């Protein structure tokens, strides 16, 4: 198989799966980041940044690690392993960063009803 065809398959699989993960995580991530950042602007920036890293991190890993010969099934298997590893590492790093930030943030206490 041509090297360009293999690279296209690797990039296609990576983009499709990472974009799905980024789309699924976008709303919950924005909500948590809004709590941490206390502003919508900061939360939007870090949500877009995190979504970009979810896509670019595995794409970078697959681009360098998926080269090689063998059958198409072996190649796709290698791409999927690298893609999964890239997603796990990227989401884990992002999770630890958000977790570390939320430890010091206290949610607003519910107001007590006023006695009349």
Beta strands, then each sheet from edge to edge (+ up, - down):
end
